[in-house]
């Protein structure tokens, strides 16, 4: 598995819908479910992949994806630019969180398909773990999008869980994204636990990595 291939998810900000080959159609897009309906977690479907498990709304539309993604899905609307995905890659002497984030910045600077309007990344330090939470703002065909991204290390692997939505729907999908993270299990153990307390939050400047 090539690292540069796996990292496509974050650095391309889902420009090509997880490399599915499907072109974006943003005309007349609309989310068909309310926030309350989306957050009925008792109806969610759970995805098991090797040692990992996560759950998501049943109306989302999984699709075939290139090697390197654990999972890719369109959201419940007619806009194929909006997607959810999970990526996992093994750590090595050349592959770590810093090198991952450096490639994110390189792509942000060079992307000529989406107009990147800004980003923020925070290192979240918990009592038992560290994660990197990012928001990426971009414009495609005169429509604004927001990508949520959570990156973390677990069992000598780097994970990224990410969701791209229309910026106007950020409140709805912020809540859904948090619920998906809460559902994540590795070897049957939750990574994000009820009562997790952030002890420190640090802003990350990608230009200084």
N, C-alpha and C positions, 0 to 999 in steps of 0.2 A: 504494500500500500504506500503510495507516494504521499509524503507530508504536504507538498504543495497542492495536491489534489484535494485532500481532506479539508484543508483550510479554506477552500473555495466558499464554503457556506458563509463564514463571517466576513471575509474581506470583500466579497462581491455583493454583500447585503441583499442576497436573494435575487439579483438582477435577472437571472435566467431561471427562476423558480426551481432552485436546487438542481440545475442542469437537466431538467426533465425533457428539454427540447420543446416544451410548449411555450408559445409566444404569449405575451401579456395582452389581455383584453380588458381595458379599464372602463369601457363604455357601459353606462347604466348599471354599475356595480352597486350592490346593496347587501348588507348583512341581514340574514333572514331571521336570526334569533335575537331576542332581547338579552340583556345582561343576566336577568334572573333565570331565564331558560338555559343559558350557557353554563351557569354556575350550579345547575342541578347535578352535582357530582355523583349522586347515586345512579344516574343513568349513563355515566361516562364509560367508555370502553378502555380496557387496559391492554397495552402492547408489551409483550415479553420478547426480549432480544438477548440471547445468551444469559448473562448474569444480571441484566438490567430489566427494569419494569417501570413504565410510566403510563398515566391515564390522561385522556383528553375527550372533548365533546364528541358524541357519536356521529354528529352530522358532518364532521370534517372529512375531507376526501383524500385518502392516501393515494399515492401514485408511485410508479416505478422510478427508481433513482440510480444514480451512478454509484460505483463502489466507494465506500468511505462514509456514507451516511448510514446511521442506524435506522432512520425513519424520516420520511418527508410527507407532508400533507398540505393540501389547499385548505383554506378556511371555508366557512359556509357562506359563500357569496359568489358573484360572477366575475370577480377580479382575480385573475391567476397570478398577479404580482404579490398577493397576500398569501403567505405560507408559514408553516411551522416545520421545524426540523431539529433533529438531534444528531450530533456528530461525536465520534470517539476516535482518538488516535493514541498510539502508544508513545510514551515519553522515551527519549534517548538523549545522548550527549548533545545532539544538535536540535532536539525538539523539546521545548519547555514553554512555560507560560510567557516569558519575555519574548522569545522568538516568535511565538504565536501572535502576540500583540504587535510586534514590529511589522509582521506581514500584514496585519490589519491596517496599520497606518500607511504602509506602502501602497496598498490597494486603494485606500481612501484618496490618496493624492493622485493616483494615476487613472482612476475609473473615468471613462468618458461616455458611459451608457447612462448612468444615473448622475444627477446633479447632487452631490453631497453638500448639505447645507449646515452640517455641524454634527458634533458627537459629544458625549460625556461618558467617562468610564471611572468607576469607583472601585477601589479595593476594599472589600468588606471583611473585616477581621472578627471572627467569632471566637468563642472560648476554645473550640476544638477544630476549627478549620478556617480556610481563607478562600474567598471567591472574588471574581471580578464581574461586576454588573455594568453593562454598557447600554447606552441608547444611541442609535444612529438615525439621523434625520436626512432624508433624501427626497428628490423630486423626480418623477417619471411621467412623461407625457402630461405635464402641467398638473399633476396630482401629487400631493405630499404624503409621504410614508414615514412610519416610525418602526424601527426594529429594536426589540428588546433582546438582550443577549446575556446569558449567565455562563461564565466559564469557570471551571474548577478542576482540580486534580483529585484523582481517586484511584487507588490501587495501581499506581504507575501508569495511568492513562490520563489524557486531557479530554474533558468533556466540554461540549458547548450545546446548550439548549437555547433555541432562538425562535422568535416569532415576529413576523413582519405584518403590520396592519396599516390601514389608512390612518393618517395622523388624527383625523377627526374622531376616530373611534378609540382613542388611546385609553380612556378610562375603563371601557369595557374590557379591553384586552390586557390591560395591566392586571386586573383582578383575575382573569383567566390564566395568565402566565404564572402568577403566584400559586394558583391552585395546582397547575401542572407540576411546578417545582416541588410542591409539598407531596405530590403523589410519587415522586421518583424514588425507586428502591434499587439498591445494589446488593446482591446476595441476600435478598429478602429484608435488608435493613434500610430504613429511611436515611437519606443524606441530609435533608432539611427536616428538622424535628420541631414539634410544637415547643415553644419556650426558648428556642434558639435566641441568643442575645448577641447583638453586634456590639463589640467592645470598642471598635475603632473603625472609622471610615476615612480613606485617603483618596483624594482625587489623583488620577493617573494622567500624566501628560505624555502622550505617545511620542512626542518629538524628542523626549529626553531619555527614552529607553536605550 
